[in-house]
Amino acid sequence: MSIFDEEPKRKKVVHEIGQDLSMLSVDELGERIAILKREVERLETESVLKGAQREQAAALFKI
């Protein structure tokens, strides 16, 4: 057992904003588009939830 066994596993970076896309195939581009669309949906859902929480707090404290 080495000291490196306890290091947290890093997630593989699937896409980096602004990276060079010229070497990717059409299939790879499609996969990345699908991944990014799912991430946008996740962000939008979280934004709606946060907005609702803010409205509830404002109503509770009459802000």
Secondary structure, DSSP 8 states (H G I E B T S, - for coil): --GGGGS---------TT---TT--HHHHHHHHHHHHHHHHHHHHHHHHHHHHHHHHHHHHT-
